[in-house]
Amino acid sequence: MTGLPASFEGSLSSVGAALARAASQLSAAGIERSQAEARILLEAASGRGRGQIIAFPEHMLTDAQRDAFDKLVARRCAREPIARILGRREFWSLSFTVGPATLDPRPDSETLVAAVLDRIPDRNAALTILDLGTGTGCLLLALLSELPRSRGVGVDLSTAALSTASGNAEDLGLAERVDFRVADWARDISARFDIIVSNPPYIESAAIDDLAPEVSKYDPRGALDGGSDGLSAYRALLPEAMRLLAPGGLLALEIGAGQAEAVRALAAEAHFSSLATACDLAGIERCLLFRR
């Protein structure tokens, strides 16, 4: 059983027919980019490239390929994200493994990477970077990929997340410049850092179940839940960041929509100076920058 209608599992097994039926099924399940996602899943199931699928819709799938495709489509119809089905996500033009213990990296978070890089006048400088709540390691590793002489530390409470981040560092050839540690924010760390970044949990607890199923059902709750007002993580990490940030250092925080004013106030209480705000592609304030 694949969880799809019997008609989907019938005799139609050409590339074009399978793609059309899958796109229809995904659309009925509420998937907006149904045709594009059906093609991505077919690429994974068949081993065929995008060009082959588009150019030769009359080619036939083997039974094994069709069965594999059926199963992937059924998972996506259950609203499991594409990245979790395939086990990988592109972020900052780099490929990252994702796992059950990590957030699925999102394009919005690239706003933070770009904002930090814009504040570094010399990318060949030997900087030190701390990533609090590193997850897949996407923020830290994306920065290190652009800063060839810099080194970083990624911290997370989840050993499973750190295992995923460590594997990503190996895959990207950055393992020698990064250290991953289990810690509750930065409470076991004493070194000073030139840059501290974080994408902490910032969703209000009561709002999580109302998020899209791809988030509420599949992202780890601990990486989403920011407490009753969504600000608990900022209250915890800002004093730690002040303790560990080198004089003149840069702090970059990802925030949720509408949280900028509240997070700036918390940062001011921790004696940070507000530096700049960066908006995502939708024009939403997504990253706040501070100086010590």
N, C-alpha and C positions, 0 to 999 in steps of 0.2 A: 504493500500500500504506500502511495506517495502523498496522499492527502489531496490529490487533484481529482477533478471530475473524470469519470471513465472515458469521456470523449477525448480527453487530453492524452490518454494512454492507449489510444487506438492505433491504427495502422499508419497514420501520417507521420513520416519520419524524415522528410526532406528538411534541409536546413531552413528554408524559407517558411515551410508550413509549421515546423516546430517553433520557430521564432515568433510567428504571428499568433499562434495559440497561446504561447507563454506571455506575450505582451498583453493580450486580452485578459488573461487570468490575473496578471499583476495589476492591471488597471482596475479590475473589479475589486481587488483587495485594497485599493486606495493608494497605490504606488503612482506618484506623479510622472516620473521619468520611466514609464513602463517599457517602452521600446528599447531605450538605451540600456536599462538594467537587464532586460531579457538577453540582449546581445552579450553583455559582460558575462552573464551566467553561462550562456552557450559557449563562449570562448573557453571558460574554465572546464566545462563538462566535456567538450569535444577536442580540446587541444588545437583548435583552428584559430587563426588570427582574425582580427577584425576585417582585414582586406579580403580574406578567403570567404568569410561569411557573407559580406556584402556582394562580392563579385560572383559567387557561385551558389545562389540559393537553391538550385536544383540538386546539388549534391546530397547524397543520402547519409543519414546518421546510422551508425551501427546500433544494435539493440542496447549494448552496454552504454554507449554515449547518450542515447535517448533516456535510458533509465536514470543515469547520473544527472541529466538535465532536469528530469521530472522532480527529483529529490531536491535539487537546489532551488527550483522554482517554488516548491512547496514551502521550503524554509523562508523564502523571501515573502511569500503570501502570508506567513505567520508574523511578518514584520520584523524578522531578524535582519539587521543591517547587512548590506553587501560586504562591508569590511569584515564583519565577524564570520560570514559564510566563507569568504575567501581567505580569511586569516591575515589580511594585509590591508594597509591604507597608505595612500600617498600623502605626504605632508612636506611642504617646502621642497617639492620635487624630489623627495627622498622616500624610499619604501620602508614602512614600519610594520613589524608584526604586531598584531593586537591580540589580547587574550581576555578571558573572563574577568580578570582582576584589574583591567585597565579601561580607562575611557577610550572611546573611539575618537582619535584625533580629528578635529574639525577645522575647516578653512578659517573660521573666525579667529582661532588661536594663532594663525600666521600673522595676525595684526601685531601681536606682542613681539614676535621675532623681528619683524620689520622695524617696529618702533625702537627696539633696543639697538639694532644695527645702525639706524640713523643717528644715534647718539654716540657712536664710537668713531672718533676721527681717524684713528689708525688701526685698521683691522689686523695688522701684523704685530700689534702689541701683545705682550704676554699677560693676559688677564686671567683672573680666577672667577668662576661662575658657580653659584649655588642655585639649584632648582628644588624648591620645596613642594613635595607632592608630585614627584616626577612621572609616575605612571609608565607610559611607554618610553619615556625619555625624549619625547619629540621636541619639546622646547629646547632643552639643553643640547641635544645632539644636532639640531638644526643650527643653533648658534655656533657650536664648535666646528661645524662643517664650513662656516664662513670666516672663522677666526682661527687660522692654522697654528698659532703659537699659544693659544689659550688652553686652559685645563678646567675641568668641572667636577662638581660633586652633585649627585642626584639623591634625594632623600624621599623615602616613602615608608608608610607603616606596613605595607603589604609585601611580604617576601616574594609572592607570586608575581606581583607587578615588577619588582626589581629584577626578577629572573628574565622577564620579557624585555625590560629596558637593557639589561646586560647583553642579551642576544642581539638586540638592535644595534648596540654599539659595536659588537663584533662584526655584524653584517655590513656596517657602514665604514669599517676600518678606523673607528674612533676609540676603540677599547683602551688603548694605551694612554689616552688623555682624559679618562673619566673614571670616577670611583662612585659606586652606588652603595648606599648605606641604609639600613633599617633604623628609623628614628621617628619619634613623635614630633613632627615639624623639625626644629633645629636644636632641640634641647640637649642633645649629646654632642654637639659640634661647638668647637671653640675657635677655629681659624677665622680670619677676616677675609672677605670677598669683595672684589671690585664690582661685581654685578650679582644681584639676587633676583630671580624670577619665580613666579608661581601662578598656576591656574588652579586655585583652591576650589573646594565645593562651595557653590554660592546659590543653590536653589533652595527656596523656602521649603521646609519639610512637608508642609501640607500641600504643596503644589506639585510634588514629584509625580504622583499618580495621574495627574492631568496632562503630563507631557506626552509627546508622541510615543507610541509603543516601542519604537526603535531605541528610545532613551530609557523610558521607565521600566521596560522589561529586560533590557539587555546590558545597559551600563551599570557598573557596580554602584549600589546606593551610597556607599561611603564616599565615593568620588563626586556625588551630586549633592548630598544633604548638607546644607549650610546652616542648619538650625532653624528656629522658628521665624527669624527675620532674614535668613540667608547670609548673615554676617559673622557667624561664630568663628569661622576659619580665619578671617581677617583680624579679629580680636586676639586670636592665639598667635598668629605668625608675625604681626607687625612689631611687637616688642622684641621678638627673637631676631627679626631682620635688622632692627636698629642696633642690637648688640653685635651682630656679625658683619654689618656692612662697613667697609673701609671708609675713612673720611673722603668725602667727595664722590662716594660710590653711587651706583644707580640701582634703584629698586623698580621692578616692573611687575604689575599685578593685572591679571585678567579679571574682569568684572562682568556681572550680569547686567542686562538692560535695566536702566533706571537706578543703578546702585552707585553711580559716580559720586554724588554729593555725600552720601553716607560714608563711603570708604575714604574719601578725602578727609572727612572729619575725624575718623578713627586714626588715620595716618598723622594728622596734625597733633592729636593727643599723644602719639608716640614720638613726636618731635621731628617728623619728616617735613621737608619743604616740597610742596607740589611743583612739579616741573612741566608736565605736558599731559595731554590726553590724545589717544589715538582711536579713531573710529574704524569699524569694520566696513566691508563693502556695502552693507545696507545703511551705513551712516549712523550706526549705533555706537555709543561710547563703549569700547571694548577693552581698552588697556589704559591704566594710569601709571605715569612715571613720576618717581620721587627721588630727591637727593637727600642724603644724610645731612 
